[in-house]
Amino acid sequence: MAVEVIDAPGARRYEARLDGAPEVVGYAQYIRTTELIAFVHTEVSPECEGKGVGSALVRVSLDEARAAGLRVLATCPFYAGWIARHPEYGDLLYQARSKVSD
């Protein structure tokens, strides 16, 4: 079973399908700016849970964020947990920068 993930910018989400089937079995909604992509919600159909669909969504979307030079804000708990378990993606995380006044 192959999980295929594509960016669907018109819907502001990454979509996952199995073995080339037309049905979306999972998606990751995002908000994107020129510098940042915030992943806000991830959903996988119940019959596909535990089959790597969620992990494929995260891995593909983070690899594309890295290639585009985007920082990542993981407000979705699934994304935050996945990144915590895969520290090789930790460098993508957005960190707020504030000025310290004198």
DSSP file (Angstrom, degrees, kcal/mol; ACC not computed):
  #  RESIDUE AA STRUCTURE BP1 BP2  ACC     N-H-->O    O-->H-N    N-H-->O    O-->H-N    TCO  KAPPA ALPHA  PHI   PSI    X-CA   Y-CA   Z-CA
    1    1 A M              0   0    0      0, 0.0     2,-0.5     0, 0.0    17,-0.0   0.000 360.0 360.0 360.0 119.5    0.0    0.0    0.0
    2    2 A A        -     0   0    0      2,-0.0    17,-3.1     0, 0.0     2,-0.6  -0.854 360.0-147.1-102.7 130.9    1.5    3.3   -1.2
    3    3 A V  E     -A   18   0A   0     -2,-0.5     2,-0.5    15,-0.2    15,-0.2  -0.862  14.0-163.0 -95.8 123.1    0.6    6.6    0.5
    4    4 A E  E     -A   17   0A   0     13,-3.1    13,-2.5    -2,-0.6     2,-0.4  -0.924   4.6-167.8-109.4 129.6    0.6    9.4   -2.0
    5    5 A V  E     +A   16   0A   0     -2,-0.5     2,-0.3    11,-0.2    11,-0.2  -0.962   8.4 174.7-121.4 130.9    0.7   13.0   -0.6
    6    6 A I  E     -A   15   0A   0      9,-2.3     9,-2.9    -2,-0.4     2,-0.5  -0.956  32.9-116.2-131.3 152.9    0.1   16.1   -2.6
    7    7 A D  E     -A   14   0A   0     -2,-0.3     7,-0.2     7,-0.2     3,-0.1  -0.771  22.3-169.0 -84.2 128.4   -0.2   19.8   -1.8
    8    8 A A  E >>> +A   13   0A   0      5,-2.9     3,-1.5    -2,-0.5     5,-1.3  -0.741   8.6 177.3-115.3  78.9   -3.6   21.2   -2.6
    9    9 A P  G >45S+     0   0    0      0, 0.0     3,-0.5     0, 0.0    -1,-0.1   0.785  75.2  61.9 -59.8 -29.9   -3.0   24.9   -2.2
   10   10 A G  G 345S+     0   0    0      1,-0.2    -2,-0.0    -3,-0.1    -3,-0.0   0.832 113.3  36.7 -63.5 -30.9   -6.5   25.9   -3.3
   11   11 A A  G <45S-     0   0    0     -3,-1.5    -1,-0.2     2,-0.2     3,-0.1   0.435 110.3-126.0 -96.4  -3.0   -7.9   23.9   -0.3
   12   12 A R  T <<5S+     0   0    0     -4,-0.7    18,-2.4    -3,-0.5     2,-0.3   0.934  74.1  94.5  54.2  51.7   -4.9   25.0    1.9
   13   13 A R  E   <S-AB   8  29A   0     -5,-1.3    -5,-2.9    16,-0.3     2,-0.4  -0.991  74.6-117.0-161.1 158.0   -4.0   21.5    2.8
   14   14 A Y  E     -AB   7  28A   0     14,-2.2    14,-2.1    -2,-0.3     2,-0.4  -0.824  36.0-153.5 -92.9 141.0   -1.9   18.5    2.0
   15   15 A E  E     -AB   6  27A   0     -9,-2.9    -9,-2.3    -2,-0.4     2,-0.4  -0.933   5.2-153.0-122.4 142.7   -4.0   15.5    0.9
   16   16 A A  E     +AB   5  26A   0     10,-2.9     9,-2.9    -2,-0.4    10,-1.0  -0.926  13.8 177.1-116.0 138.4   -3.2   11.8    1.2
   17   17 A R  E     -A    4   0A   0    -13,-2.5   -13,-3.1    -2,-0.4     2,-0.5  -0.933  25.4-122.9-132.2 157.3   -4.5    9.0   -1.1
   18   18 A L  E >  S-A    3   0A   0      5,-0.5     3,-2.7    -2,-0.3   -15,-0.2  -0.886  79.6 -20.3-106.4 131.1   -3.8    5.3   -1.1
   19   19 A D  T 3  S-     0   0    0    -17,-3.1    -1,-0.2    -2,-0.5   -16,-0.1   0.781 121.3 -57.1  49.0  37.7   -2.5    3.5   -4.2
   20   20 A G  T 3  S+     0   0    0    -18,-0.3    -1,-0.3     1,-0.2   -17,-0.1   0.544  93.3 151.3  76.3   5.9   -3.6    6.2   -6.6
   21   21 A A    <   -     0   0    0     -3,-2.7    -1,-0.2     1,-0.1    -3,-0.0  -0.358  51.6-127.6 -68.2 152.2   -7.2    6.0   -5.6
   22   22 A P  S    S+     0   0    0      0, 0.0     2,-0.2     0, 0.0    -1,-0.1   0.711  78.7  99.3 -75.6 -18.8   -9.2    9.2   -6.0
   23   23 A E  S    S-     0   0    0     -5,-0.1     2,-0.5     1,-0.1    -5,-0.5  -0.493  73.5-130.1 -75.7 133.7  -10.5    9.3   -2.4
   24   24 A V        +     0   0    0     -2,-0.2    -7,-0.2     1,-0.1     3,-0.1  -0.717  25.7 179.0 -79.0 124.2   -8.7   11.5    0.2
   25   25 A V        +     0   0    0     -9,-2.9    20,-3.0    -2,-0.5     2,-0.3   0.461  65.8   4.8-106.5  -4.8   -7.9    9.3    3.2
   26   26 A G  E     -BC  16  44A   0    -10,-1.0   -10,-2.9    18,-0.3     2,-0.3  -0.956  60.7-172.1-170.4 155.9   -6.2   12.0    5.2
   27   27 A Y  E     -BC  15  43A   0     16,-2.6    16,-2.7    -2,-0.3     2,-0.4  -0.992  16.3-148.2-153.4 158.4   -5.3   15.7    5.1
   28   28 A A  E     -BC  14  42A   0    -14,-2.1   -14,-2.2    -2,-0.3    14,-0.2  -0.959  21.6-147.6-130.2 111.3   -3.2   18.3    7.0
   29   29 A Q  E     +BC  13  41A   0     12,-3.0    11,-1.8    -2,-0.4    12,-1.1  -0.517  23.3 179.3 -79.4 145.9   -4.7   21.9    6.9
   30   30 A Y  E     - C   0  39A   0    -18,-2.4     2,-0.4     9,-0.2     9,-0.2  -0.957  31.3-141.9-144.0 162.2   -2.3   24.8    6.9
   31   31 A I  E     - C   0  38A   0      7,-2.2     7,-3.3    -2,-0.3     2,-0.4  -0.999  31.1-165.3-120.2 127.3   -1.9   28.5    6.9
   32   32 A R  E     + C   0  37A   0     -2,-0.4     5,-0.2     5,-0.2     2,-0.2  -0.940  15.9 172.1-124.3 136.5    1.0   29.7    4.7
   33   33 A T        -     0   0    0      3,-3.3    -2,-0.0    -2,-0.4     0, 0.0  -0.603  54.4 -88.3-119.0-173.5    2.8   33.0    4.4
   34   34 A T  S    S+     0   0    0     -2,-0.2     3,-0.1     1,-0.2    -2,-0.0   0.723 126.7  24.3 -70.8 -19.6    6.0   33.8    2.5
   35   35 A E  S    S+     0   0    0      1,-0.2    36,-2.5    35,-0.1     2,-0.3   0.572 122.4  41.6-117.5 -15.2    8.1   32.9    5.5
   36   36 A L  E     - d   0  71A   0     34,-0.2    -3,-3.3     2,-0.0     2,-0.4  -0.972  49.0-160.7-143.2 145.8    6.0   30.4    7.6
   37   37 A I  E     -Cd  32  72A   0     34,-2.4    36,-2.4    -2,-0.3     2,-0.6  -0.991  14.6-161.6-126.6 125.0    3.7   27.5    7.3
   38   38 A A  E     -Cd  31  73A   0     -7,-3.3    -7,-2.2    -2,-0.4     2,-0.7  -0.919   7.9-150.5-107.5 121.5    1.5   26.7   10.3
   39   39 A F  E     +Cd  30  74A   0     34,-2.2    37,-2.0    -2,-0.6    36,-0.9  -0.826  23.8 168.9 -92.4 117.5    0.0   23.2   10.4
   40   40 A V  E     +     0   0A   0    -11,-1.8     2,-0.3    -2,-0.7   -10,-0.2   0.683  56.0  11.9-108.3 -22.3   -3.3   23.6   12.3
   41   41 A H  E     -C   29   0A   0    -12,-1.1   -12,-3.0    35,-0.1     2,-0.4  -0.949  52.0-169.6-161.0 136.3   -5.3   20.4   11.9
   42   42 A T  E     +C   28   0A   0     -2,-0.3     2,-0.4   -14,-0.2   -14,-0.2  -0.990  10.2 179.7-128.4 138.1   -4.6   16.8   10.7
   43   43 A E  E     -C   27   0A   0    -16,-2.7   -16,-2.6    -2,-0.4     2,-0.4  -0.999   8.4-173.4-141.5 136.8   -7.2   14.2   10.1
   44   44 A V  E     -C   26   0A   0     -2,-0.4   -18,-0.3   -18,-0.2     5,-0.1  -0.991  37.2-106.0-126.9 135.5   -7.0   10.6    8.9
   45   45 A S    >>  -     0   0    0    -20,-3.0     3,-2.3    -2,-0.4     4,-0.6  -0.320  32.8-118.0 -60.3 142.1  -10.0    8.4    8.1
   46   46 A P  G >4 S+     0   0    0      0, 0.0     3,-1.0     0, 0.0    -1,-0.1   0.827 112.4  56.7 -53.6 -37.3  -10.6    5.8   10.9
   47   47 A E  G 34 S+     0   0    0      1,-0.2    -2,-0.1     3,-0.0   -22,-0.0   0.634 109.9  46.6 -72.0 -10.9  -10.1    2.9    8.5
   48   48 A C  G X4>S+     0   0    0     -3,-2.3     3,-1.5   -23,-0.2     5,-0.6   0.401  81.0 122.2-109.5   0.2   -6.6    4.2    7.6
   49   49 A E  T <<5S+     0   0    0     -3,-1.0    -4,-0.0    -4,-0.6     0, 0.0  -0.365  75.7  23.4 -63.3 142.2   -5.3    5.0   11.1
   50   50 A G  T 3 5S+     0   0    0      1,-0.0    -1,-0.2    -2,-0.0    -3,-0.0   0.562  95.9 100.5  80.5   8.7   -2.1    3.1   11.9
   51   51 A K  T < 5S-     0   0    0     -3,-1.5    -2,-0.1     0, 0.0   -48,-0.0   0.237 101.6 -99.1-110.0  11.6   -1.2    2.7    8.2
   52   52 A G  T  >5S+     0   0    0     -4,-0.1     4,-2.1     3,-0.0     5,-0.2   0.539  86.6 124.3  87.7   6.7    1.4    5.5    8.0
   53   53 A V  H  ><S+     0   0    0     -5,-0.6     4,-2.3     2,-0.2     5,-0.2   0.947  76.1  45.4 -66.3 -48.3   -1.0    8.0    6.4
   54   54 A G  H  > S+     0   0    0      1,-0.2     4,-2.3     2,-0.2    -1,-0.2   0.915 113.5  49.8 -61.6 -44.1   -0.4   10.7    9.1
   55   55 A S  H  > S+     0   0    0      1,-0.2     4,-2.9     2,-0.2    -1,-0.2   0.889 109.8  51.4 -62.8 -39.0    3.3   10.2    9.1
   56   56 A A  H  X S+     0   0    0     -4,-2.1     4,-2.5     2,-0.2     5,-0.3   0.912 108.6  51.8 -64.4 -41.8    3.4   10.5    5.3
   57   57 A L  H  X S+     0   0    0     -4,-2.3     4,-2.1     1,-0.2     5,-0.2   0.938 114.2  42.9 -57.7 -47.8    1.5   13.7    5.5
   58   58 A V  H  X S+     0   0    0     -4,-2.3     4,-2.7     2,-0.2     5,-0.3   0.946 114.7  48.5 -66.2 -48.7    3.9   15.2    8.0
   59   59 A R  H  X S+     0   0    0     -4,-2.9     4,-2.4     1,-0.2     5,-0.2   0.934 114.7  43.8 -61.1 -48.2    7.1   14.0    6.3
   60   60 A V  H  X S+     0   0    0     -4,-2.5     4,-2.3    -5,-0.2    -1,-0.2   0.937 115.8  47.6 -63.4 -46.1    6.2   15.2    2.8
   61   61 A S  H  X S+     0   0    0     -4,-2.1     4,-2.0    -5,-0.3    -1,-0.2   0.881 114.1  46.7 -65.7 -37.3    4.9   18.6    4.0
   62   62 A L  H  X S+     0   0    0     -4,-2.7     4,-2.5     2,-0.2    -1,-0.2   0.884 110.8  52.1 -72.1 -37.2    7.9   19.2    6.2
   63   63 A D  H  X S+     0   0    0     -4,-2.4     4,-2.2    -5,-0.3    -2,-0.2   0.907 112.0  46.9 -62.8 -40.2   10.3   18.1    3.4
   64   64 A E  H  X S+     0   0    0     -4,-2.3     4,-1.8     2,-0.2    -2,-0.2   0.873 110.2  52.7 -69.1 -36.5    8.5   20.6    1.1
   65   65 A A  H  X>S+     0   0    0     -4,-2.0     5,-2.7     2,-0.2     4,-0.5   0.923 110.3  48.6 -62.3 -43.2    8.7   23.3    3.8
   66   66 A R  H ><5S+     0   0    0     -4,-2.5     3,-1.2     1,-0.2    -2,-0.2   0.935 110.4  50.3 -61.7 -46.5   12.4   22.8    4.1
   67   67 A A  H 3<5S+     0   0    0     -4,-2.2    -1,-0.2     1,-0.3    -2,-0.2   0.831 112.3  47.9 -62.1 -32.4   12.9   22.9    0.3
   68   68 A A  H 3<5S-     0   0    0     -4,-1.8    -1,-0.3    -5,-0.1    -2,-0.2   0.482 113.9-117.1 -87.2  -3.4   10.9   26.2    0.2
   69   69 A G  T <<5 +     0   0    0     -3,-1.2     2,-0.3    -4,-0.5    -3,-0.2   0.786  62.2 152.0  73.9  27.0   12.9   27.7    3.1
   70   70 A L      < -     0   0    0     -5,-2.7   -34,-0.2    -6,-0.2    -1,-0.2  -0.668  43.3-132.4 -93.0 145.6    9.8   28.0    5.3
   71   71 A R  E     -d   36   0A   0    -36,-2.5   -34,-2.4    -2,-0.3     2,-0.4  -0.610  27.0-130.7 -84.2 156.8    9.7   27.9    9.1
   72   72 A V  E     -de  37  93A   0     20,-3.1    22,-3.4    -2,-0.2     2,-0.6  -0.937  16.9-166.1-119.4 131.1    7.1   25.6   10.6
   73   73 A L  E     -d   38   0A   0    -36,-2.4   -34,-2.2    -2,-0.4     2,-1.2  -0.963  11.5-160.8-112.2 112.3    4.6   26.4   13.3
   74   74 A A  E     +d   39   0A   0     -2,-0.6   -34,-0.1   -36,-0.2     6,-0.1  -0.644  31.7 150.1 -97.8  78.5    3.2   23.1   14.6
   75   75 A T        +     0   0    0     -2,-1.2   -35,-0.2   -36,-0.9    -1,-0.2   0.729  52.3  89.4 -79.9 -21.3   -0.1   24.1   16.3
   76   76 A C  S  > S-     0   0    0    -37,-2.0     4,-2.5    -3,-0.2     5,-0.2  -0.633  78.8-139.4 -73.7 127.1   -1.6   20.7   15.4
   77   77 A P  H  > S+     0   0    0      0, 0.0     4,-2.6     0, 0.0     5,-0.2   0.838 101.4  56.7 -58.5 -33.7   -0.8   18.3   18.3
   78   78 A F  H  > S+     0   0    0      2,-0.2     4,-2.3     1,-0.2     5,-0.2   0.939 110.1  44.2 -64.0 -45.2   -0.1   15.5   15.8
   79   79 A Y  H  > S+     0   0    0      2,-0.2     4,-2.8    -3,-0.2     5,-0.3   0.936 113.4  50.5 -62.8 -47.0    2.5   17.6   14.0
   80   80 A A  H  X S+     0   0    0     -4,-2.5     4,-1.9     1,-0.2    -2,-0.2   0.917 113.5  45.3 -59.4 -44.3    4.1   18.7   17.3
   81   81 A G  H  X S+     0   0    0     -4,-2.6     4,-1.4     2,-0.2    -1,-0.2   0.892 112.5  50.8 -66.1 -40.4    4.3   15.1   18.6
   82   82 A W  H  X S+     0   0    0     -4,-2.3     4,-0.7    -5,-0.2     3,-0.3   0.927 111.1  47.8 -64.8 -45.1    5.7   13.8   15.3
   83   83 A I  H >< S+     0   0    0     -4,-2.8     3,-0.7     1,-0.2     6,-0.3   0.881 107.4  56.4 -64.5 -37.2    8.4   16.4   15.2
   84   84 A A  H 3< S+     0   0    0     -4,-1.9    -1,-0.2    -5,-0.3    -2,-0.2   0.847 110.1  45.7 -61.8 -32.9    9.3   15.7   18.9
   85   85 A R  H 3< S+     0   0    0     -4,-1.4    -1,-0.2    -3,-0.3    -2,-0.2   0.563 115.5  48.8 -85.7  -9.5    9.8   12.1   17.9
   86   86 A H    X<  +     0   0    0     -4,-0.7     3,-2.3    -3,-0.7     4,-0.2  -0.682  65.4 177.7-129.9  76.9   11.9   13.0   14.8
   87   87 A P  G >  S+     0   0    0      0, 0.0     3,-1.5     0, 0.0     4,-0.4   0.657  70.3  79.8 -60.7 -16.0   14.4   15.6   16.0
   88   88 A E  G 3  S+     0   0    0      1,-0.3     3,-0.1     2,-0.1    -5,-0.1   0.646  96.8  46.9 -65.8 -11.1   16.0   15.8   12.5
   89   89 A Y  G X  S+     0   0    0     -3,-2.3     3,-1.8    -6,-0.3     4,-0.3   0.428  84.0  95.5-103.9  -2.6   13.0   18.1   11.7
   90   90 A G  G X  S+     0   0    0     -3,-1.5     3,-1.3     1,-0.3    -2,-0.1   0.772  71.3  68.4 -60.8 -28.0   13.3   20.3   14.8
   91   91 A D  G 3  S+     0   0    0     -4,-0.4    -1,-0.3     1,-0.3    -2,-0.1   0.678  91.5  63.1 -67.3 -15.5   15.4   22.9   13.0
   92   92 A L  G <  S+     0   0    0     -3,-1.8   -20,-3.1   -21,-0.1    -1,-0.3   0.695  77.0 114.4 -79.1 -19.0   12.3   23.8   11.0
   93   93 A L  B <  S-e   72   0A   0     -3,-1.3   -20,-0.2    -4,-0.3     2,-0.2  -0.257  70.7-118.6 -63.9 135.2   10.4   25.0   14.0
   94   94 A Y        -     0   0    0    -22,-3.4     2,-0.5     1,-0.0   -20,-0.1  -0.482  27.2-166.0 -69.3 136.1    9.5   28.6   14.2
   95   95 A Q        -     0   0    0     -2,-0.2   -22,-0.0   -22,-0.0     2,-0.0  -0.991  22.4-121.3-127.0 123.9   10.9   30.5   17.1
   96   96 A A        -     0   0    0     -2,-0.5     2,-0.5     1,-0.1     0, 0.0  -0.338  22.8-154.6 -63.0 139.4    9.6   33.9   18.0
   97   97 A R        +     0   0    0     -2,-0.0     2,-0.4     2,-0.0    -1,-0.1  -0.976  15.7 178.8-117.7 123.5   12.2   36.6   18.0
   98   98 A S        -     0   0    0     -2,-0.5     2,-0.3     0, 0.0    -2,-0.0  -0.931  27.1-118.6-125.0 150.6   11.5   39.7   20.2
   99   99 A K        -     0   0    0     -2,-0.4     2,-0.6     1,-0.0    -2,-0.0  -0.651  21.2-136.3 -85.4 140.4   13.6   42.7   20.8
  100  100 A V        -     0   0    0     -2,-0.3     2,-0.2     2,-0.0    -1,-0.0  -0.855  20.7-137.3 -95.4 125.6   14.7   43.5   24.3
  101  101 A S              0   0    0     -2,-0.6     0, 0.0     1,-0.1     0, 0.0  -0.531 360.0 360.0 -83.2 151.8   14.3   47.1   25.2
  102  102 A D              0   0    0     -2,-0.2    -1,-0.1     0, 0.0    -2,-0.0   0.450 360.0 360.0 -78.1 360.0   17.0   49.0   27.0
